[in-house]
């Protein structure tokens, strides 16, 4: 029984479902993509100056649609490991909508707590960027933050941002199996260390996107040596179209692998339930 909860076993089972029925996998991905696009559809209001405030409708649309959809997706994945199909009516099942939504909202609140440092960083950065502070004042503050060295100040700020991102990423990994526990009838599967480890191991499915981001970091890293020119708007940035093409290629190549990552976590959760 213990073997059913190993990460290697979870990867094998997930691969069997993902590659065994590519038609179901593609339809599953297509439906989930369409739901995601529908939830973010209000962002189109940003194209109109008069209607851009309506873009805030994205928040309730996402909460009302995607929280329910993600629980349904977890149920479909667990069905697939029990001999059912990955693409089925479970993906759009409205039964228990209120309970699924309430559970999803609870998970969101927990993730907001994990994201608190990141939110604080973004708010502080926005206040400095969108406020009336001029570039010279901002440069002085960054230099002072770095103990009189502008480069050190920029590196310290970058490390703080990365730390906040790591905390949020750890929180996402910590709760990655929660929706599977819910559909399996458990309040919690426990073994949070194993869940986090499984979530980290499944990152290999995001390899194309990780490589693309690494290339982008390498393209923009030299700008750190000339922060004063960047903040004054005089720095020469790499070609934006090329950067977007690199990111787009990584995202497109990663998209088909997203169901595999979810299936790995789902299989591991099912293994923990059996164990």
C-alpha angles and dihedrals in degrees: 000000000000091000090062089067098053120115092230090056090048091053092050094049092045091050091051091055095040097047099026095068107023091170093059091043092053093048090047090052092045093052094046090048092051091050091050092049090048091053091052095042093104088068086079087077087074087076089070120064092207096048102036093108088065087069085082086075084080089080098059091037091055094045095047096045111027100042089056092041094052092054090049090050090053090052091050091050092050089049089053091057089052094055098275130114129276091217108053144122088279088081092068099028111143096191110117092011093151094051092047092049093047091049091049092050090052091053090048091055090052091050090049088059090052089047094050095102091048092047090050091051092050093047093050091046091049092050090055095042099043096036130086095268112128125224095255092055090048091050091052092050093050090047091049090048088055093052094259096319119105094202092052090048092053092047092049091051091048092050091051090052092047090049091053090049091050091052091051092045091051089051091052090050092046091056097034094109097042097099089051090052088052095053090043089057097250128125088213136352092213116207090100091168091059091045091053091047091050091049091051092048091051090060087090086081088065092054097118091053092044090052091049091051090048090054090049092050089052090050095052100033094090089064089071088071090060105039095147091061090046094053091045090052094241099108121110109238125202116264108289095210091055091048091050090048091052092049092044093051091051092048094048093049091048096049097079089050095056094086089052091055091049091047092053091055091043092051091048091050090051089050092052089050091054093044 
